[in-house]
Structures are given as structure tokens and as C-alpha cells.
Amino acid sequence: MRRFTSVLAIALIHAFATISSADLIVENSPATSSSFQIGGANSQVEAVFWAQNEASINTSISALIGSLDGNSETVDAYLAEDNIQNVIATHAGVTVGKFSDPANFTPVTLFSGLSLDAGHTYGFVLFNTDTTGDVNIRWSVGGGTTNGAGTFGGGGYSDSPDSNVTDPYLSKFTYSTSPLGFSVNGTVVPEPSTLALSLCSLVLLGVGRRFRLKA
């Protein structure tokens, strides 16, 4: 009986091992020498979205953004599900450091501790409420995409008069396929049926081994 209990414990450890570490959802390459503006005199709004192929927990979203006007500033981030206007989380006043050029941008965490569902499309919107200058917050442009438990769908931008400065996610966006400097990482959670099947298989293997040893 002790031997069977040990086998069952090992089976449980193996079954849950797939949800014990962080996994890549989707990411874009870091910036090289160019960037897109967020805010400014034309009230630019930027957005990016991806398809979530597998459910994930403890998910974080970061972006390569920084201030080019010599001052540390802030940016507002909105997370939407299935529809860019269906906002499920908001992070206002995200601090953005000052940098001399886009290549020096470092990741800024926009959201953390998220639970995302499989089969849904997610996207986030970035906007800087300071519209007084032409150069303030910039969002880095990358060169390629890496897909993991999610698939990069594209991006969008909105300029005045299509941008909505009160509710940026209600802006009229123009679709763009340009990769942007962002990453989504989380702990992928197996489907219940997959988890159950793996557990049953491991338990049956353990039972078979027990009876062979007794024989």
C-alpha cells in the first residue's frame, strides 16, 4: 500500500508540473532605432492584440516604452478582452523613465497577476494624457514575433481627430501589422481533460508496475 501511495504522489507531481513555471505567451523583438508616439499634440493612441491559445495564470504584460522629452512621465494602460472596447482592467499612471533614444528603452510592467482564458483575444491600449508636446512618450518598434501559448494578432493606432482622449479604448483604430516591443508571460494551465488524462495514465502505469513487482 505504501508503494502505491508513493506512485500516486509521483503521478500528482508529474501531472501538475506543467503549471509550475512561467511560460511565454507572445512577445515582439525589442526596439532598434524607431518608435511610435503615445499622446502628444495629435493625441496618438496605440494598441496591440493577440489570441490566447491556452489558459494562463499569474500573467504579466510589459512594454518597451519611455519618455524622450527629458522627464520621467506616466502612461495609462487598458486591457481588453475579445473587443478593444471591452476593458477588463486598467492601470493608470504607469511610470515611464526618460531615455535618450528608442534603443535604450527598458520593459515597463503594465499588468501582473492576470488570469487569461483560452480561446479569447486580448489586447491592451496605451495613452499618455499629456498632449502638450510633440515628443513625449514613445513605444518601441520591434523586428519579429515569438508565439508561445498565444499568437500575435497585430496592432492599431489612432491619431486626432479619431482618438478619444477621455476613453482612449473608444478611439477609431487603424489596423497595423508592425511588431511592437511588448511581451506577455504567464503560467500555462492545462485543460482539465488533458490534466485528468495525464494523471490517469501515470496512475495506471504505477498500478501496473506494482502488480508486476508482486508477481
Backbone as ProteinMPNN parsed JSONL, in Angstrom:
{"seq_chain_A": "MRRFTSVLAIALIHAFATISSADLIVENSPATSSSFQIGGANSQVEAVFWAQNEASINTSISALIGSLDGNSETVDAYLAEDNIQNVIATHAGVTVGKFSDPANFTPVTLFSGLSLDAGHTYGFVLFNTDTTGDVNIRWSVGGGTTNGAGTFGGGGYSDSPDSNVTDPYLSKFTYSTSPLGFSVNGTVVPEPSTLALSLCSLVLLGVGRRFRLKA", "coords_chain_A": {"N_chain_A": [[0.836, -1.207, 0.0], [1.961, 1.204, 0.775], [3.784, 1.517, -1.288], [2.121, 1.946, -3.485], [0.888, 4.324, -2.752], [3.087, 6.029, -2.868], [3.615, 5.964, -5.601], [1.292, 7.17, -6.553], [1.604, 9.728, -5.477], [3.868, 10.588, -6.883], [2.774, 10.605, -9.431], [0.908, 12.659, -9.206], [2.638, 14.818, -8.831], [3.947, 14.894, -11.303], [1.773, 15.413, -12.963], [0.992, 17.971, -12.296], [3.213, 19.406, -12.838], [3.417, 20.831, -15.173], [2.275, 23.282, -14.711], [3.879, 24.753, -13.136], [5.806, 26.611, -13.742], [6.763, 29.746, -15.314], [5.586, 30.631, -18.548], [6.062, 31.504, -21.991], [3.777, 33.609, -23.575], [3.256, 35.423, -25.77], [5.497, 37.511, -27.656], [7.252, 40.436, -28.853], [10.092, 41.507, -30.748], [12.743, 43.527, -29.309], [13.208, 47.148, -29.5], [14.943, 48.859, -32.162], [15.829, 51.259, -33.721], [13.697, 52.975, -34.04], [10.381, 54.267, -33.23], [6.958, 54.437, -32.013], [4.705, 57.076, -31.306], [3.027, 57.987, -28.262], [0.326, 59.69, -27.157], [0.888, 63.203, -27.028], [0.765, 66.111, -29.236], [-0.999, 65.343, -31.237], [-2.559, 63.519, -30.018], [-2.038, 60.694, -30.029], [-2.994, 57.287, -29.901], [-2.132, 54.007, -29.004], [-2.343, 50.479, -29.719], [-2.339, 46.903, -29.177], [-2.824, 43.437, -29.964], [-3.555, 39.939, -29.239], [-4.139, 36.39, -29.757], [-5.254, 34.203, -27.329], [-4.211, 31.088, -26.874], [-3.995, 29.088, -24.981], [-5.056, 28.692, -21.588], [-3.933, 30.826, -18.932], [-2.311, 31.686, -15.85], [-1.216, 34.031, -13.293], [-0.235, 35.982, -15.019], [1.743, 38.355, -16.748], [2.149, 41.549, -18.313], [4.254, 43.443, -20.289], [5.885, 46.356, -21.69], [8.042, 48.014, -24.024], [8.617, 51.074, -23.371], [9.179, 54.599, -23.151], [10.146, 57.923, -22.054], [10.961, 60.65, -24.116], [11.349, 63.307, -23.76], [12.999, 64.284, -21.844], [12.045, 64.106, -19.295], [10.739, 62.06, -16.646], [7.725, 60.382, -17.122], [4.202, 59.472, -17.216], [2.008, 56.796, -18.22], [-1.159, 55.592, -19.309], [-2.697, 52.41, -19.151], [-4.832, 50.045, -20.693], [-6.586, 47.024, -20.52], [-8.175, 44.807, -22.676], [-10.776, 42.443, -23.562], [-11.606, 40.267, -26.145], [-13.011, 42.336, -27.492], [-11.828, 45.491, -28.354], [-12.989, 47.539, -27.009], [-14.049, 46.425, -24.796], [-13.098, 46.694, -21.885], [-11.289, 45.145, -19.316], [-9.482, 45.541, -17.339], [-7.61, 48.179, -15.818], [-4.734, 50.206, -15.693], [-3.664, 52.939, -14.434], [-1.463, 55.753, -14.685], [1.167, 54.622, -15.041], [4.541, 54.579, -14.397], [7.037, 55.922, -16.464], [10.318, 55.87, -17.542], [12.981, 58.23, -18.457], [14.687, 58.435, -21.57], [17.398, 58.528, -23.926], [17.243, 57.656, -26.559], [15.234, 55.445, -28.657], [16.389, 52.865, -28.635], [17.311, 52.481, -26.092], [15.238, 51.909, -24.436], [13.607, 50.24, -21.736], [11.871, 47.337, -20.408], [8.607, 48.004, -19.156], [6.386, 47.208, -16.639], [3.05, 46.65, -17.213], [0.74, 45.238, -16.479], [0.04, 42.701, -14.022], [-0.28, 39.448, -12.441], [-2.516, 38.405, -13.765], [-5.312, 36.411, -14.93], [-5.888, 34.645, -17.751], [-8.084, 33.484, -20.295], [-8.355, 30.599, -22.41], [-8.889, 30.617, -25.966], [-9.756, 33.188, -26.326], [-9.449, 36.595, -27.424], [-7.086, 39.017, -26.593], [-6.139, 42.358, -25.786], [-4.209, 45.368, -25.413], [-4.331, 48.857, -24.643], [-2.515, 51.856, -24.961], [-1.915, 55.096, -23.663], [-0.897, 58.465, -23.327], [-1.709, 61.049, -21.246], [-0.723, 63.598, -21.406], [-0.871, 66.019, -23.655], [0.528, 68.142, -24.616], [2.969, 68.366, -25.93], [5.019, 67.554, -28.826], [6.827, 65.53, -28.658], [6.86, 63.093, -26.414], [5.961, 60.449, -24.847], [7.2, 57.4, -26.104], [6.718, 54.37, -27.927], [8.369, 51.415, -28.396], [9.384, 49.969, -31.512], [9.591, 46.732, -32.778], [11.305, 43.931, -34.407], [10.488, 41.326, -34.963], [8.367, 38.437, -34.176], [7.577, 36.248, -31.489], [5.763, 33.43, -30.872], [3.967, 31.715, -28.346], [2.075, 30.306, -26.015], [0.191, 31.849, -27.053], [-0.901, 33.803, -29.921], [0.392, 36.337, -31.885], [-1.589, 38.991, -32.991], [-1.705, 41.555, -34.131], [-1.524, 45.148, -34.421], [-2.708, 48.46, -33.581], [-3.461, 51.904, -34.274], [-4.297, 55.289, -33.457], [-4.95, 58.533, -34.456], [-5.465, 62.061, -33.84], [-8.252, 63.402, -35.615], [-9.438, 61.031, -34.73], [-8.864, 59.853, -32.321], [-9.765, 59.23, -28.904], [-9.561, 61.104, -26.19], [-10.593, 61.02, -23.654], [-11.661, 58.438, -23.148], [-9.56, 56.363, -24.208], [-9.625, 53.754, -25.366], [-11.919, 53.774, -26.812], [-11.34, 54.918, -29.145], [-11.046, 55.379, -32.739], [-9.495, 52.962, -34.409], [-6.754, 52.298, -36.613], [-5.748, 49.477, -38.382], [-2.675, 47.709, -37.96], [0.207, 45.8, -38.822], [2.656, 45.997, -37.74], [5.263, 44.865, -35.668], [5.519, 45.342, -32.16], [7.36, 46.482, -29.287], [6.766, 44.432, -26.889], [5.78, 42.084, -24.298], [4.17, 39.103, -23.192], [3.793, 37.063, -20.5], [3.191, 34.088, -18.633], [1.812, 31.535, -16.433], [1.078, 28.624, -17.88], [-1.934, 26.835, -17.937], [-3.028, 23.547, -18.04], [-5.72, 22.098, -20.004], [-8.624, 20.848, -18.274], [-9.395, 18.21, -19.082], [-7.082, 17.255, -20.324], [-5.289, 17.295, -18.178], [-6.505, 15.447, -16.463], [-6.379, 13.115, -18.011], [-3.615, 12.751, -18.219], [-2.977, 12.318, -15.538], [-4.443, 9.965, -14.949], [-3.174, 8.162, -16.686], [-0.575, 8.068, -15.639], [-1.1, 7.049, -13.084], [-2.171, 4.522, -13.725], [0.056, 3.342, -14.901], [1.669, 3.176, -12.662], [0.166, 1.42, -11.071], [0.25, -0.862, -12.672], [2.968, -1.438, -12.561], [3.204, -2.056, -9.876], [1.76, -4.43, -9.643], [3.272, -6.067, -11.268], [5.645, -6.223, -9.836], [4.746, -7.625, -7.598], [4.125, -10.047, -8.713]], "CA_chain_A": [[0.0, 0.0, 0.0], [2.857, 2.356, 0.818], [4.379, 1.682, -2.604], [1.104, 2.519, -4.364], [0.732, 5.729, -2.348], [4.238, 6.755, -3.4], [3.403, 6.096, -7.051], [0.242, 8.174, -6.749], [2.182, 11.043, -5.183], [4.724, 10.928, -8.02], [1.88, 10.91, -10.547], [0.367, 14.0, -8.982], [3.708, 15.791, -9.059], [4.141, 15.0, -12.751], [0.58, 15.982, -13.588], [0.926, 19.406, -12.033], [4.493, 20.038, -13.137], [3.277, 21.732, -16.323], [1.77, 24.593, -14.32], [4.727, 25.213, -12.041], [6.77, 27.616, -14.159], [6.256, 30.755, -16.237], [5.692, 30.288, -19.958], [5.879, 32.587, -22.937], [2.509, 33.678, -24.289], [3.648, 36.023, -27.046], [6.35, 38.671, -27.475], [7.853, 41.053, -30.025], [11.501, 41.862, -30.586], [12.975, 44.866, -28.767], [13.387, 48.228, -30.464], [16.265, 49.102, -32.723], [16.111, 52.688, -33.892], [12.479, 53.746, -34.319], [9.336, 54.087, -32.23], [5.675, 55.088, -32.236], [4.382, 58.036, -30.252], [1.818, 57.799, -27.459], [-0.045, 61.005, -26.654], [1.419, 64.28, -27.844], [-0.157, 67.113, -29.776], [-2.018, 64.701, -32.062], [-3.296, 62.583, -29.15], [-1.898, 59.335, -30.556], [-3.325, 56.137, -29.056], [-1.579, 52.782, -29.578], [-2.952, 49.25, -29.22], [-1.808, 45.647, -29.699], [-3.685, 42.339, -29.518], [-3.097, 38.579, -29.513], [-5.08, 35.31, -29.468], [-4.804, 33.372, -26.218], [-4.494, 29.711, -27.263], [-4.076, 28.289, -23.762], [-5.323, 29.482, -20.392], [-2.74, 31.105, -18.137], [-2.474, 32.407, -14.595], [-0.036, 34.816, -12.921], [0.229, 36.526, -16.289], [2.196, 39.74, -16.73], [2.291, 42.208, -19.608], [5.202, 44.547, -20.237], [6.129, 47.011, -22.966], [9.229, 48.86, -24.103], [8.165, 52.452, -23.531], [9.986, 55.553, -22.412], [9.954, 59.336, -22.348], [12.059, 61.247, -24.86], [11.362, 64.761, -23.592], [13.9, 64.641, -20.757], [11.384, 63.96, -17.999], [10.012, 60.839, -16.371], [6.297, 60.658, -17.243], [3.319, 58.342, -16.946], [1.151, 56.349, -19.304], [-2.308, 54.798, -18.873], [-2.842, 51.16, -19.89], [-6.156, 49.427, -20.615], [-6.605, 45.661, -21.037], [-9.497, 44.472, -23.207], [-10.994, 41.041, -23.914], [-12.442, 39.986, -27.313], [-13.324, 43.581, -28.187], [-10.943, 46.518, -27.828], [-13.775, 48.436, -26.166], [-14.461, 45.681, -23.609], [-11.97, 46.812, -20.958], [-11.452, 44.316, -18.117], [-8.526, 46.003, -16.324], [-6.988, 49.47, -16.105], [-3.588, 50.584, -14.867], [-3.42, 54.356, -14.72], [-0.278, 56.345, -14.091], [2.343, 53.763, -15.056], [5.73, 55.421, -14.506], [7.911, 55.662, -17.614], [11.577, 56.573, -17.377], [13.458, 59.052, -19.569], [15.748, 57.812, -22.328], [17.925, 59.392, -24.978], [16.795, 57.171, -27.863], [14.39, 54.26, -28.505], [17.155, 51.645, -28.397], [17.611, 52.376, -24.667], [14.026, 51.624, -23.675], [13.589, 49.009, -20.953], [10.489, 46.911, -20.188], [7.801, 48.579, -18.084], [5.272, 46.309, -16.362], [1.737, 47.286, -17.322], [-0.21, 44.435, -15.702], [0.592, 41.478, -13.442], [-1.237, 38.639, -11.697], [-3.736, 38.215, -14.552], [-5.754, 35.086, -15.367], [-6.416, 34.785, -19.106], [-8.778, 32.28, -20.736], [-8.059, 30.099, -23.742], [-9.914, 30.852, -26.965], [-10.162, 34.587, -26.321], [-8.487, 37.572, -27.924], [-6.805, 40.07, -25.627], [-5.372, 43.469, -26.308], [-4.088, 46.485, -24.488], [-4.271, 50.189, -25.225], [-1.629, 52.765, -24.243], [-2.156, 56.503, -23.958], [-0.324, 59.441, -22.408], [-2.678, 62.151, -21.166], [-0.05, 64.87, -21.682], [-0.983, 66.286, -25.089], [1.066, 69.483, -24.868], [4.193, 68.355, -26.723], [5.106, 66.645, -29.959], [7.677, 64.408, -28.282], [6.819, 62.723, -25.006], [6.103, 59.005, -24.652], [7.383, 56.607, -27.32], [6.582, 52.929, -27.777], [9.38, 50.863, -29.289], [9.019, 49.087, -32.619], [10.491, 45.593, -32.855], [11.544, 43.377, -35.726], [9.927, 39.993, -35.163], [7.413, 37.969, -33.185], [7.695, 34.884, -30.981], [4.484, 32.962, -30.35], [4.034, 30.598, -27.429], [0.707, 29.886, -25.725], [-0.677, 32.809, -27.724], [-0.479, 34.167, -31.269], [0.322, 37.773, -32.139], [-2.621, 39.311, -33.968], [-1.437, 42.805, -34.814], [-1.585, 46.361, -33.624], [-3.579, 49.506, -34.08], [-3.124, 53.254, -33.826], [-5.333, 56.289, -33.686], [-4.494, 59.921, -34.375], [-6.527, 63.071, -33.861], [-9.391, 63.515, -34.7], [-10.052, 59.734, -34.454], [-8.552, 59.41, -30.968], [-10.653, 59.645, -27.823], [-8.649, 61.383, -25.076], [-11.269, 60.7, -22.387], [-11.667, 56.978, -23.099], [-8.72, 56.028, -25.364], [-10.01, 52.489, -25.977], [-13.06, 54.03, -27.683], [-10.835, 55.591, -30.341], [-11.178, 54.682, -34.008], [-8.151, 52.473, -34.673], [-6.325, 51.811, -37.913], [-5.024, 48.23, -38.164], [-1.278, 47.677, -38.362], [0.873, 44.538, -38.511], [4.003, 46.294, -37.231], [5.553, 44.332, -34.342], [5.823, 46.348, -31.146], [8.161, 45.94, -28.201], [5.994, 44.043, -25.711], [5.807, 40.651, -24.009], [3.152, 38.555, -22.291], [4.286, 35.819, -19.913], [2.345, 33.583, -17.562], [1.873, 30.109, -16.152], [0.06, 27.958, -18.693], [-2.728, 25.851, -17.199], [-3.575, 22.551, -18.963], [-7.161, 21.872, -19.978], [-8.968, 19.819, -17.28], [-9.408, 16.873, -19.674], [-5.684, 16.864, -20.535], [-4.724, 17.034, -16.864], [-7.092, 14.206, -15.953], [-5.849, 12.015, -18.8], [-2.223, 12.548, -17.812], [-2.974, 11.764, -14.187], [-4.908, 8.573, -15.032], [-2.14, 7.369, -17.343], [0.522, 7.866, -14.7], [-1.572, 6.162, -12.012], [-2.279, 3.168, -14.276], [1.414, 2.84, -15.043], [2.134, 2.836, -11.33], [-0.551, 0.211, -10.635], [0.799, -1.994, -13.424], [4.299, -1.74, -12.027], [3.019, -2.656, -8.553], [1.35, -5.833, -9.788], [4.395, -6.84, -11.832], [6.571, -6.474, -8.756], [4.173, -8.646, -6.712], [4.186, -11.343, -9.398]], "C_chain_A": [[0.872, 1.26, 0.0], [3.445, 2.632, -0.554], [3.389, 2.332, -3.563], [0.887, 4.0, -4.037], [1.867, 6.572, -2.891], [4.083, 6.986, -4.898], [2.364, 7.16, -7.345], [0.772, 9.578, -6.504], [3.062, 11.511, -6.337], [3.884, 11.319, -9.224], [1.295, 12.304, -10.419], [1.405, 15.073, -9.248], [3.92, 15.999, -10.549], [2.976, 15.697, -13.424], [0.522, 17.486, -13.423], [2.23, 20.132, -12.36], [4.375, 21.064, -14.254], [2.752, 23.099, -15.944], [2.626, 25.215, -13.215], [5.698, 26.321, -12.449], [6.153, 28.56, -15.175], [6.522, 30.34, -17.676], [5.481, 31.533, -20.812], [4.487, 32.51, -23.564], [2.788, 34.213, -25.692], [4.547, 37.224, -26.752], [6.831, 39.187, -28.822], [9.283, 41.426, -29.717], [11.646, 43.27, -30.014], [13.244, 45.883, -29.867], [14.809, 48.289, -30.984], [16.507, 50.605, -32.818], [14.874, 53.53, -34.152], [11.422, 53.459, -33.267], [8.063, 54.801, -32.662], [5.37, 55.992, -31.047], [3.097, 57.657, -29.535], [1.476, 59.144, -26.832], [0.464, 62.085, -27.582], [0.338, 65.179, -28.411], [-1.274, 66.505, -30.611], [-2.794, 63.615, -31.313], [-3.235, 61.146, -29.663], [-2.206, 58.277, -29.499], [-2.778, 54.889, -29.755], [-2.224, 51.564, -28.934], [-2.263, 48.039, -29.841], [-2.691, 44.515, -29.186], [-3.109, 40.993, -29.946], [-4.214, 37.597, -29.181], [-4.486, 34.431, -28.38], [-5.192, 31.924, -26.52], [-4.644, 28.771, -26.073], [-4.325, 29.204, -22.574], [-4.028, 29.693, -19.612], [-3.11, 31.869, -16.878], [-1.165, 33.137, -14.284], [0.607, 35.462, -14.153], [0.623, 37.996, -16.142], [2.361, 40.256, -18.154], [3.255, 43.374, -19.433], [5.415, 45.114, -21.627], [7.375, 47.868, -22.88], [8.794, 50.282, -24.413], [9.027, 53.381, -22.696], [9.72, 56.97, -22.868], [11.193, 59.903, -23.034], [12.135, 62.76, -24.684], [12.213, 65.212, -22.399], [13.308, 64.488, -19.378], [10.75, 62.583, -17.869], [8.519, 61.165, -16.381], [5.48, 59.411, -16.922], [2.489, 58.019, -18.181], [0.015, 55.531, -18.698], [-2.443, 53.57, -19.766], [-4.224, 50.57, -19.636], [-6.075, 48.04, -21.233], [-8.027, 45.299, -21.447], [-9.565, 42.993, -23.569], [-12.008, 40.939, -25.05], [-12.815, 41.216, -28.135], [-12.496, 44.686, -27.552], [-11.663, 47.486, -26.902], [-14.253, 47.758, -24.884], [-13.306, 45.621, -22.611], [-12.243, 46.011, -19.688], [-10.473, 44.719, -17.015], [-7.903, 47.311, -16.786], [-5.82, 49.7, -15.155], [-3.217, 52.01, -15.243], [-2.137, 54.82, -14.043], [0.921, 55.436, -14.003], [3.579, 54.639, -15.282], [6.631, 54.971, -15.645], [9.172, 56.503, -17.451], [11.973, 57.378, -18.598], [14.657, 58.377, -20.235], [16.163, 58.719, -23.467], [17.51, 58.96, -26.373], [16.037, 55.868, -27.672], [15.145, 52.985, -28.193], [17.463, 51.438, -26.915], [16.383, 52.071, -23.812], [14.176, 50.299, -22.929], [12.137, 48.629, -20.662], [9.845, 47.585, -18.982], [6.602, 47.666, -17.874], [3.959, 47.083, -16.362], [0.697, 46.573, -16.472], [0.525, 43.223, -15.147], [-0.502, 40.744, -12.688], [-2.541, 38.377, -12.428], [-4.037, 36.735, -14.77], [-6.44, 35.274, -16.72], [-6.964, 33.454, -19.584], [-8.396, 31.89, -22.157], [-9.217, 30.414, -24.69], [-10.428, 32.277, -27.01], [-9.046, 35.451, -26.922], [-8.328, 38.675, -26.888], [-5.988, 41.171, -26.296], [-5.239, 44.557, -25.261], [-3.871, 47.783, -25.258], [-3.38, 51.06, -24.351], [-1.897, 54.205, -24.66], [-1.499, 57.363, -22.888], [-1.212, 60.674, -22.404], [-2.051, 63.522, -21.412], [-0.043, 65.107, -23.192], [-0.341, 67.613, -25.478], [2.278, 69.482, -25.798], [4.14, 67.382, -27.875], [5.931, 65.406, -29.628], [7.535, 64.169, -26.785], [7.025, 61.222, -24.842], [6.236, 58.309, -26.006], [7.289, 55.11, -26.99], [7.456, 52.267, -28.826], [8.807, 49.907, -30.335], [10.05, 47.969, -32.708], [10.626, 45.064, -34.266], [10.914, 42.029, -35.983], [9.04, 39.573, -34.01], [7.709, 36.536, -32.777], [6.374, 34.493, -30.351], [4.699, 31.762, -29.441], [2.639, 30.039, -27.198], [-0.303, 30.855, -26.312], [-0.103, 33.134, -29.091], [-0.682, 35.652, -31.489], [-0.675, 38.06, -33.251], [-2.348, 40.576, -34.75], [-1.512, 43.981, -33.866], [-2.55, 47.351, -34.239], [-3.129, 50.856, -33.556], [-4.255, 54.201, -34.18], [-4.727, 57.667, -33.497], [-5.704, 60.848, -34.325], [-6.952, 63.321, -35.313], [-10.057, 62.175, -34.35], [-9.818, 59.255, -33.027], [-9.522, 60.009, -29.953], [-9.797, 59.853, -26.576], [-9.269, 61.074, -23.72], [-11.279, 59.202, -22.144], [-10.89, 56.47, -24.311], [-9.111, 54.747, -26.087], [-11.239, 52.631, -26.877], [-12.634, 54.753, -28.961], [-11.099, 54.744, -31.587], [-9.776, 54.27, -34.454], [-7.961, 52.059, -36.131], [-5.445, 50.592, -37.687], [-3.595, 48.327, -38.689], [-0.677, 46.333, -37.972], [2.269, 44.748, -37.943], [4.21, 45.687, -35.844], [5.944, 45.454, -33.385], [6.575, 45.693, -30.001], [7.337, 45.631, -26.962], [6.14, 42.547, -25.494], [4.707, 40.295, -23.026], [3.662, 37.208, -21.809], [3.385, 35.391, -18.77], [2.568, 32.11, -17.339], [0.735, 29.42, -16.873], [-0.616, 26.863, -17.887], [-3.323, 24.851, -18.188], [-5.098, 22.497, -18.884], [-7.48, 20.767, -18.973], [-8.93, 18.401, -17.836], [-7.994, 16.361, -19.893], [-5.025, 16.502, -19.219], [-5.217, 15.708, -16.306], [-6.53, 12.998, -16.688], [-4.409, 11.712, -18.409], [-2.138, 11.885, -16.446], [-3.372, 10.289, -14.211], [-3.844, 7.67, -15.645], [-1.003, 7.056, -16.389], [0.128, 6.919, -13.57], [-1.641, 4.725, -12.494], [-0.904, 2.543, -14.479], [1.969, 2.399, -13.692], [1.485, 1.566, -10.81], [0.008, -1.01, -11.344], [2.156, -2.421, -12.893], [4.181, -2.45, -10.678], [2.674, -4.135, -8.686], [2.467, -6.67, -10.402], [5.415, -7.168, -10.745], [6.068, -7.581, -7.831], [4.274, -10.029, -7.357], [5.607, -11.903, -9.351]], "O_chain_A": [[0.571, 2.244, -0.676], [3.599, 3.784, -0.96], [3.774, 3.179, -4.368], [0.722, 4.824, -4.936], [1.649, 7.702, -3.327], [4.382, 8.068, -5.403], [2.525, 7.958, -8.269], [0.434, 10.511, -7.232], [3.016, 12.677, -6.728], [4.229, 12.248, -9.955], [1.196, 13.04, -11.4], [1.095, 16.116, -9.823], [4.057, 17.131, -11.012], [3.169, 16.483, -14.352], [0.054, 18.196, -14.313], [2.329, 21.345, -12.175], [5.123, 22.041, -14.293], [2.775, 24.007, -16.774], [2.171, 26.078, -12.464], [6.349, 26.912, -11.588], [5.156, 28.233, -15.819], [7.567, 29.763, -17.98], [4.811, 32.483, -20.406], [4.075, 31.449, -24.032], [2.571, 33.515, -26.682], [4.386, 37.882, -25.725], [6.819, 38.459, -29.815], [9.645, 41.637, -28.559], [10.77, 44.112, -30.21], [13.479, 45.521, -31.02], [15.751, 47.833, -30.335], [17.312, 51.154, -32.065], [15.006, 54.714, -34.462], [11.553, 52.509, -32.495], [8.079, 55.652, -33.551], [5.744, 55.689, -29.914], [2.189, 57.076, -30.131], [2.265, 59.68, -26.054], [0.472, 61.904, -28.799], [-0.845, 65.029, -28.106], [-2.367, 67.066, -30.694], [-3.587, 62.885, -31.908], [-4.256, 60.461, -29.725], [-1.743, 58.358, -28.362], [-2.945, 54.734, -30.964], [-2.605, 51.594, -27.763], [-1.671, 48.145, -30.915], [-3.25, 44.614, -28.094], [-2.3, 40.903, -30.87], [-5.126, 37.92, -28.42], [-3.351, 33.968, -28.495], [-6.367, 31.567, -26.435], [-5.349, 27.766, -26.159], [-3.867, 30.346, -22.55], [-3.137, 28.844, -19.63], [-4.098, 32.603, -16.846], [-0.141, 32.897, -14.924], [1.83, 35.482, -14.299], [-0.075, 38.777, -15.496], [2.672, 39.501, -19.075], [3.088, 44.195, -18.531], [5.158, 44.442, -22.626], [7.725, 48.382, -21.817], [8.623, 50.65, -25.576], [9.544, 52.987, -21.651], [9.143, 57.197, -23.931], [12.321, 59.674, -22.598], [12.899, 63.427, -25.382], [12.159, 66.373, -21.994], [13.996, 64.717, -18.383], [10.282, 62.008, -18.852], [8.088, 62.114, -15.725], [6.009, 58.421, -16.419], [2.297, 58.857, -19.062], [0.205, 54.852, -17.689], [-2.321, 53.668, -20.987], [-4.724, 50.591, -18.512], [-5.559, 47.882, -22.339], [-8.968, 45.46, -20.67], [-8.543, 42.366, -23.848], [-13.123, 41.449, -24.946], [-12.922, 41.131, -29.358], [-12.468, 44.804, -26.327], [-11.03, 48.176, -26.103], [-14.793, 48.414, -23.992], [-12.618, 44.605, -22.512], [-13.289, 46.17, -19.057], [-10.619, 44.284, -15.873], [-7.693, 47.53, -17.979], [-5.913, 49.42, -13.96], [-2.541, 52.249, -16.244], [-1.775, 54.341, -12.968], [1.635, 55.46, -13.001], [3.641, 55.367, -16.273], [6.947, 53.788, -15.773], [9.093, 57.714, -17.247], [11.37, 57.231, -19.661], [15.527, 57.822, -19.563], [15.394, 59.568, -23.918], [17.428, 59.788, -27.28], [16.175, 55.234, -26.626], [14.594, 52.097, -27.543], [17.838, 50.335, -26.516], [16.488, 51.987, -22.589], [14.793, 49.358, -23.428], [11.261, 49.494, -20.666], [10.462, 47.719, -17.925], [5.873, 47.376, -18.822], [3.784, 48.042, -15.61], [-0.128, 47.214, -15.822], [1.513, 42.769, -15.725], [-1.525, 41.329, -12.335], [-3.57, 38.15, -11.791], [-3.127, 35.906, -14.792], [-7.447, 35.975, -16.822], [-6.377, 32.407, -19.311], [-8.146, 32.75, -23.001], [-10.374, 30.471, -24.275], [-11.433, 32.551, -27.666], [-7.873, 35.079, -26.92], [-9.312, 39.203, -26.371], [-5.247, 40.929, -27.248], [-6.05, 44.657, -24.341], [-3.313, 47.802, -26.356], [-3.478, 51.008, -23.125], [-2.08, 54.503, -25.84], [-1.535, 57.039, -21.701], [-1.44, 61.277, -23.453], [-2.769, 64.503, -21.607], [0.711, 64.462, -23.919], [-0.63, 68.153, -26.546], [2.583, 70.512, -26.399], [3.302, 66.48, -27.894], [5.756, 64.355, -30.245], [8.033, 64.954, -25.978], [8.163, 60.772, -24.711], [5.481, 58.592, -26.937], [7.719, 54.658, -25.929], [7.301, 52.529, -30.019], [7.876, 49.147, -30.069], [11.252, 48.233, -32.713], [10.126, 45.669, -35.214], [10.813, 41.62, -37.139], [8.963, 40.259, -32.99], [8.053, 35.704, -33.617], [5.911, 35.138, -29.411], [5.521, 30.893, -29.734], [2.079, 29.377, -28.071], [-1.507, 30.71, -26.102], [1.039, 32.786, -29.392], [-1.783, 36.173, -31.307], [-0.619, 37.452, -34.32], [-2.722, 40.669, -35.919], [-1.559, 43.811, -32.647], [-3.134, 47.1, -35.293], [-2.486, 50.938, -32.51], [-5.055, 53.944, -35.08], [-4.067, 57.932, -32.492], [-6.812, 60.476, -34.712], [-6.083, 63.444, -36.176], [-11.125, 62.168, -33.739], [-10.503, 58.343, -32.566], [-10.023, 61.122, -30.114], [-9.352, 58.881, -25.965], [-8.549, 60.887, -22.739], [-10.943, 58.745, -21.051], [-11.493, 56.173, -25.342], [-8.946, 54.656, -27.303], [-11.566, 51.709, -27.625], [-13.478, 55.151, -29.764], [-11.343, 53.542, -31.492], [-8.965, 55.116, -34.831], [-8.873, 51.549, -36.783], [-4.502, 50.647, -36.897], [-3.338, 48.943, -39.723], [-1.006, 45.784, -36.92], [2.987, 43.781, -37.69], [3.427, 45.957, -34.934], [6.626, 46.402, -33.775], [6.444, 44.491, -29.771], [7.219, 46.475, -26.073], [6.571, 41.822, -26.391], [4.359, 41.082, -22.146], [3.932, 36.316, -22.612], [2.874, 36.227, -18.025], [3.422, 31.501, -17.984], [-0.433, 29.602, -16.527], [0.05, 26.06, -17.233], [-4.053, 25.255, -19.092], [-5.693, 22.803, -17.851], [-6.691, 19.834, -18.826], [-8.484, 17.482, -17.149], [-7.719, 15.18, -19.68], [-4.287, 15.52, -19.14], [-4.441, 14.937, -15.742], [-6.236, 11.973, -16.072], [-4.028, 10.549, -18.282], [-1.317, 10.993, -16.231], [-2.724, 9.458, -13.575], [-3.634, 6.548, -15.184], [-0.521, 5.925, -16.331], [0.927, 6.083, -13.148], [-1.23, 3.807, -11.784], [-0.724, 1.346, -14.253], [2.65, 1.378, -13.59], [2.143, 0.732, -10.188], [0.219, -2.057, -10.732], [2.454, -3.611, -12.788], [4.97, -3.345, -10.375], [3.201, -4.981, -7.964], [2.595, -7.855, -10.091], [5.984, -8.26, -10.73], [6.858, -8.385, -7.336], [4.477, -11.037, -6.68], [5.861, -12.988, -9.874]]}, "name": "protein", "num_of_chains": 1, "seq": "MRRFTSVLAIALIHAFATISSADLIVENSPATSSSFQIGGANSQVEAVFWAQNEASINTSISALIGSLDGNSETVDAYLAEDNIQNVIATHAGVTVGKFSDPANFTPVTLFSGLSLDAGHTYGFVLFNTDTTGDVNIRWSVGGGTTNGAGTFGGGGYSDSPDSNVTDPYLSKFTYSTSPLGFSVNGTVVPEPSTLALSLCSLVLLGVGRRFRLKA"}
